[in-house]
């Protein structure tokens, strides 16, 4: 299970300044094929430690849910560390 990319990454306005709400299209590679799914991402920055990342799959998927959520979380954390999130 591999996250190829997050396309159309857009930030939604949030009333709380330490929470980022994003939407994207996740491109996932699994069993030598790629599929796409709309997702919603919430990053909550805490005073100490890494941000809390929550992933919500907006489409039904035909792959195991827990491994894909963990893979997307890791990908989002890497994007956040690199400063590439809107």
GROMACS elastic network, one bead per residue, 0.5 to 0.9 nm:
[ bonds ]
;  ai    aj funct       b0    kb
    1    28     6  0.70922   500
    1    29     6  0.59358   500
    1    31     6  0.76970   500
    1    67     6  0.71167   500
    1    68     6  0.67055   500
    1    71     6  0.73290   500
    2    27     6  0.86895   500
    2    28     6  0.57653   500
    2    29     6  0.51970   500
    2    30     6  0.66423   500
    2    68     6  0.78314   500
    2    71     6  0.66808   500
    2    72     6  0.85082   500
    3     6     6  0.77822   500
    3    26     6  0.71541   500
    3    27     6  0.60784   500
    3    29     6  0.63276   500
    3    30     6  0.89550   500
    3    68     6  0.79729   500
    3    71     6  0.64797   500
    3    72     6  0.64292   500
    3    75     6  0.70942   500
    4    26     6  0.77677   500
    4    27     6  0.54298   500
    4    28     6  0.56225   500
    4    29     6  0.64960   500
    4    34     6  0.84593   500
    5    25     6  0.82579   500
    5    26     6  0.61687   500
    5    27     6  0.53912   500
    5    28     6  0.74819   500
    5    75     6  0.85702   500
    6     9     6  0.64251   500
    6    24     6  0.59569   500
    6    25     6  0.55358   500
    6    27     6  0.62429   500
    6    72     6  0.88108   500
    6    75     6  0.88127   500
    6    76     6  0.87947   500
    7    10     6  0.89533   500
    7    24     6  0.57362   500
    7    25     6  0.50326   500
    7    26     6  0.64301   500
    7    27     6  0.75198   500
    8    23     6  0.76595   500
    8    24     6  0.52443   500
    8    25     6  0.61759   500
    9    22     6  0.67452   500
    9    23     6  0.57732   500
    9    25     6  0.72245   500
    9    85     6  0.78818   500
    9    86     6  0.75429   500
   10    21     6  0.85623   500
   10    22     6  0.54864   500
   10    23     6  0.53664   500
   10    24     6  0.64317   500
   10    85     6  0.87627   500
   10    86     6  0.68449   500
   11    14     6  0.88770   500
   11    20     6  0.71772   500
   11    21     6  0.58725   500
   11    23     6  0.65338   500
   11    24     6  0.89834   500
   11    85     6  0.85183   500
   11    86     6  0.61052   500
   12    20     6  0.75503   500
   12    21     6  0.53774   500
   12    22     6  0.56626   500
   12    23     6  0.74232   500
   13    16     6  0.88712   500
   13    20     6  0.78606   500
   13    21     6  0.70376   500
   13    22     6  0.87963   500
   14    17     6  0.69127   500
   14    18     6  0.88061   500
   14    19     6  0.67332   500
   14    20     6  0.66605   500
   14    21     6  0.65800   500
   15    19     6  0.82788   500
   16    19     6  0.57498   500
   16    20     6  0.83182   500
   17    20     6  0.76130   500
   18    43     6  0.82088   500
   18    44     6  0.60261   500
   18    45     6  0.53966   500
   18    46     6  0.76684   500
   19    42     6  0.68979   500
   19    43     6  0.55971   500
   19    45     6  0.62785   500
   20    41     6  0.79915   500
   20    42     6  0.56994   500
   20    43     6  0.50512   500
   20    44     6  0.65120   500
   20    45     6  0.82933   500
   21    40     6  0.73497   500
   21    41     6  0.57821   500
   21    43     6  0.65314   500
   21    44     6  0.87537   500
   22    39     6  0.84540   500
   22    40     6  0.58046   500
   22    42     6  0.63606   500
   22    43     6  0.83187   500
   22    85     6  0.89284   500
   22    86     6  0.83632   500
   23    38     6  0.74773   500
   23    39     6  0.58346   500
   23    41     6  0.60576   500
   23    42     6  0.88500   500
   24    37     6  0.84307   500
   24    38     6  0.59474   500
   24    39     6  0.55184   500
   24    40     6  0.65567   500
   24    41     6  0.79096   500
   25    36     6  0.64078   500
   25    37     6  0.55226   500
   25    39     6  0.60324   500
   25    40     6  0.87839   500
   26    35     6  0.82000   500
   26    36     6  0.54824   500
   26    37     6  0.53285   500
   26    38     6  0.62634   500
   26    39     6  0.67124   500
   26    72     6  0.79531   500
   27    34     6  0.66316   500
   27    35     6  0.57699   500
   27    37     6  0.68188   500
   28    33     6  0.82487   500
   28    34     6  0.54719   500
   28    35     6  0.54502   500
   28    36     6  0.62135   500
   28    37     6  0.81449   500
   28    68     6  0.78835   500
   28    72     6  0.89501   500
   29    32     6  0.64639   500
   29    33     6  0.54979   500
   29    35     6  0.65692   500
   29    36     6  0.89327   500
   30    33     6  0.55554   500
   30    34     6  0.63396   500
   30    35     6  0.80317   500
   30    63     6  0.76436   500
   31    34     6  0.82655   500
   35    61     6  0.86723   500
   35    62     6  0.87642   500
   36    61     6  0.85796   500
   37    57     6  0.71558   500
   37    58     6  0.71728   500
   37    59     6  0.57814   500
   37    60     6  0.77837   500
   37    61     6  0.71133   500
   38    56     6  0.88221   500
   38    57     6  0.64028   500
   38    58     6  0.53299   500
   38    59     6  0.59047   500
   39    55     6  0.68843   500
   39    56     6  0.56367   500
   39    58     6  0.52322   500
   39    59     6  0.75314   500
   40    54     6  0.82551   500
   40    55     6  0.59151   500
   40    56     6  0.50752   500
   40    57     6  0.65671   500
   40    58     6  0.70046   500
   41    53     6  0.70805   500
   41    54     6  0.57930   500
   41    56     6  0.64389   500
   41    57     6  0.89164   500
   41    73     6  0.87906   500
   41    76     6  0.85838   500
   42    52     6  0.79264   500
   42    53     6  0.57373   500
   42    54     6  0.51413   500
   42    55     6  0.66492   500
   42    56     6  0.84949   500
   43    51     6  0.60528   500
   43    52     6  0.56199   500
   43    54     6  0.66202   500
   43    76     6  0.89951   500
   44    51     6  0.53982   500
   44    52     6  0.50474   500
   44    53     6  0.65908   500
   44    54     6  0.85057   500
   45    48     6  0.83708   500
   45    49     6  0.84112   500
   45    50     6  0.71491   500
   45    52     6  0.64795   500
   45    53     6  0.88774   500
   46    49     6  0.66445   500
   46    50     6  0.71565   500
   46    51     6  0.59745   500
   46    52     6  0.74393   500
   47    50     6  0.88473   500
   47    51     6  0.89810   500
   48    51     6  0.85792   500
   49    52     6  0.88936   500
   50    53     6  0.89830   500
   50    77     6  0.84174   500
   51    77     6  0.79176   500
   53    73     6  0.63065   500
   53    76     6  0.79319   500
   53    77     6  0.77535   500
   54    69     6  0.86555   500
   54    73     6  0.73945   500
   55    69     6  0.64282   500
   55    70     6  0.88148   500
   55    72     6  0.76213   500
   55    73     6  0.70518   500
   56    69     6  0.82873   500
   57    60     6  0.73526   500
   57    61     6  0.81518   500
   57    65     6  0.87834   500
   57    69     6  0.83430   500
   61    64     6  0.79249   500
   61    65     6  0.75530   500
   62    65     6  0.84617   500
   63    67     6  0.87455   500
   63    68     6  0.77395   500
   64    67     6  0.61379   500
   64    68     6  0.66296   500
   64    69     6  0.89770   500
   65    68     6  0.53992   500
   65    69     6  0.61944   500
   65    70     6  0.87780   500
   66    69     6  0.51688   500
   66    70     6  0.62655   500
   66    71     6  0.86295   500
   67    70     6  0.51937   500
   67    71     6  0.61295   500
   67    72     6  0.86429   500
   68    71     6  0.50002   500
   68    72     6  0.60882   500
   68    73     6  0.85066   500
   69    72     6  0.51611   500
   69    73     6  0.61113   500
   69    74     6  0.86761   500
   70    73     6  0.50592   500
   70    74     6  0.62403   500
   70    75     6  0.86122   500
   71    74     6  0.52436   500
   71    75     6  0.62243   500
   71    76     6  0.87021   500
   72    76     6  0.60771   500
   72    77     6  0.85752   500
   73    76     6  0.51295   500
   73    77     6  0.61704   500
   73    78     6  0.86311   500
   74    77     6  0.51704   500
   74    78     6  0.62600   500
   74    79     6  0.87157   500
   75    78     6  0.51696   500
   75    79     6  0.62931   500
   75    80     6  0.87140   500
   76    79     6  0.50004   500
   76    80     6  0.61302   500
   76    81     6  0.86354   500
   76    85     6  0.82099   500
   77    80     6  0.50162   500
   77    81     6  0.61867   500
   77    82     6  0.86230   500
   78    81     6  0.51438   500
   78    82     6  0.62408   500
   78    83     6  0.86233   500
   78    84     6  0.87977   500
   79    82     6  0.51120   500
   79    83     6  0.61304   500
   79    84     6  0.52304   500
   79    85     6  0.60929   500
   80    84     6  0.60709   500
   80    85     6  0.57858   500
   81    84     6  0.78174   500
   81    85     6  0.89921   500
   82    85     6  0.82336   500
   83    86     6  0.83058   500
